[in-house]
Amino acid sequence: MSQAAFSLPQFSPIELLSADYEVAIAEKISAYKKADRARIAAYDVAEAGCSAAYDAAEGVADMILALPAGSLKDLAIKARVLPTHGS
């Protein structure tokens, strides 16, 4: 009796970083919302949180954009990242 071969899907480095990017962007949005709510009371703390979230999102975006695209999916991810890079 032969066994069926089982293989895990292969993801490119850009596809793997895409998940990190989505998390970083969600954190960035959350940090900015918190900053808006706490603008007067804790401006410095909120600003530090925004800065850290921005740096994290930019870091992942830099990695995505620096890697060569190996597929159309990679190009689509890069196209989604590029317009918001630096903002």
Residue, then its C-alpha position, 0 to 999 in steps of 0.5 A: m500500500s503506497q502512502a500519499a505524499f504530503s507537502l507543506p505549502q512553500f512561502s517566499p520570504i516576502e509572503l512570510l514577512s507580509a504577515d509581520y507587516e500586517v501585524a505591524i500596521a495594525e499596531k501602528i494604527s492602534a498606537y495612533k488611535k491611542a495617541d489621539r485619545a491620550r493627546i493631552a494627558a500623556y503626549d510624550v508616552a503616546e508619541a514614543g509608542c507611535s514612534a516605535a510602531y512606525d519604526a517597526a512597520e517601516g523596518v518590516a516594509d524595508m525588508i519586504l522592499a529589499l528582497p527580490a520578488g519571486s512571484l506575482k504574489d510577491l509583487a502584489i505584496k510589494a505594491r501594497v507596501l510601497p504606497t504607505h512606505g515612509s508615511 
